[in-house]
Amino acid sequence: MATHIIADPTTAATTIDGTGTTGWISLSAAITDEAPTIADREDLLVTIAPGAGHGAPACFLPNHATIEIDGTHLGTVDPASAAPHRISDRARYATAWGLLTHECAHARHSQWDPPEGAPPGAVDAAMMLEESRIEAAQIRRRPDDRHWLRASATNLILADTLAHDPTTAPALTPYNAARAAGLLMGRADAGILLPFETEAVERAAETALGAHTLAELRKLWQAAQRVADDEADTMLELGRAWCELVGTDPTAPPPDATSGGTPAPSGAPSSLAEAINAATAAVAANTATEPAPTDPATTAAEAHTAETTARKSAEKTAARVFASSGPETGHTEIRATRAPSSTERAAARQLARALSTAALRDRTTTKTTSPTPPGRLRMRGALATDAQRAAGALPTAEPFTRTHRRIAPAPPLRLGIACDVSGSMSSFAGPVASAAWILAHAAHHTPIPATTATVIFGRRVRPITYPGTTPAAVTEFDARDNYEDIPRAIDALDGALSLHLPGAARLLVIVSDGNFRDDPRAQAQRRLDRLRATGCAILWLTPDHPCTRPMSGATIHPLTDPTTTAQAIGRAATTALRTTR
């Protein structure tokens, strides 16, 4: 078993020759800066270089407060390019970072040393139990370290068992089976490995030990994982109990791992070695597909960049779609304009009154106190002032109170409508054209700051009403396209109305059956998710038939009568105003 803790004070720490090795020196210094956070102690030095570790992948020298990592585990990464202060960069050399994490766990939690004269067999078993104990303690303190410990588990286990080399692979003996179970199954019970990853080792151990003995050994490593960091006597007692269960002498040195046991075919590894190799291969394969812990700062920066890019893209799209000189022919055709009917005019006035009512806010009342008028005099405060003066103290009482009543300002309203003009939506073309005019005029007549815009989307995206304008006529359009560019429609409305910005009642209305192609659907879903995350309400008006596919996250409202489109949008707008604070 490789030695991870070298307590011999005469063992010298590895030094790096400065000639041509500046990359390793600078990387050692950079990792040393990160070690206090992981180990919760400030005195550690870290050396990473090829050949460090005293024969193990990594080791901890408590007398030197030094962690050593064999630089070969950095893989093909140039040490000069490593930036360990960035969490996202650590994924490039996850194995090396996992070795550091494991040794930091030793530095933080291995606070006991075997006393002089301790039985070597019991010490050997206790140190094996220590491996899973310190990793369990580490992830209790720092749960995200589990990923790095998994990344290094294969190297540590193979170094401890030598199962990867046929000349040193362990034979199937009770001692070796128990050790493999403690190292792998113990890590599974500690929460590092997954139970199914160690099934092969469990079967091999049960063959060599028996189900009862394996169950009793499991109780020991589970008990070890609950032992405090400085309880040497308890760990040695567990080591003695381990030896008794396995059938080895706790006072004698541990037996040779390669001798005895069930013989294997000439040149072939034992069934135990095969089980260990299968388990470590499963761990390596699963870890390779797991996401590494994320850096909050990096995640925030990436989110900010993505939001900025999305906002600029939406603004560019809005500028092109709502340009006054844009084409009006081709696909997604606008048919004609007509004068609004008396019914539409009445609906606009009615909706304006409803929006004004919804925007009303209750008066807020606040009370303030002061040492001088104006205000109502409170006698208790006046007596306290007189008492303070009589005592020769500076008066601090404030006997006058005032009540301030203010009406909170109504939030502005930003409302965008996007109507699908594919052939299946032809019955909604007229009602949506009418609703667009009604909403634009209602926004003009209401005293609250309200801005609306309407677009149609098919193969192209065209404006029906423009932000900040009151159309004199109702714009009618056809619905006979065979493609739906909904992502561009959402971008146009977002860029024109700033639907992503808080500080207003925001509502995006989509009138469609949702039968889109896969690519525009996926793009539109990402845009809707972004708007919803900023607090924008999404209303989806859909025909009342079973072949509709509205997108997730929207409030879905089936319409049996397309002529009620304006009323449905008006109710949603007034609700958005009432609920915005």
Secondary structure, 3 states (H helix, E strand, C coil): CCCCECCCCCCCCCCCCCCCCHHHHHHHHHHHHHHHHHHCCCCCEEEEECCCCCCCCEEEECCCCEEEEEHHHHCCCCHHHCCCCCHHHHHHHHHHHHHHHHHHHHHHHCCCCCCCCCCHHHHHHHHHHHHHHHHHHHHHHCCCHHHHHHHHHHHHHHHHHCCCCCCCCCCECHHHHHHHHHHHHHHHHHCCCCHHHHHHHHHHHHHHHCHHHHHHHHHHHHHHCCCCCCCHHHHHHHHHHHHHHHCCCCCCCCCCCCCCCECCCCCCCCHHHHHHHHHHHHHHHHHHCCCCCCCHHHHHHHHHHHHHHHHHHHHHHHHHHCCCCCCCCCCCCEEEEECCCHHHHHHHHHHHHHHHHHHCCCEEEEEEEECCCCCEECHHHHHHHHHHHHCCCCCCCCCEEEEEEEECCCCCEEEEEEEECEHHHHHHHHHHHHHHHHHHHHHHHCCCCEEEEEEEECCCEEEEECCCCCCCCEEEECCCECCCCHHHHHHHHHHHHCCCCCCCEEEEEEECCCCCCHHHHHHHHHHHHHHHHCCCEEEEEEECCCCCCCCCCCEEEEECCHHHHHHHHHHHHHHHHHHCC
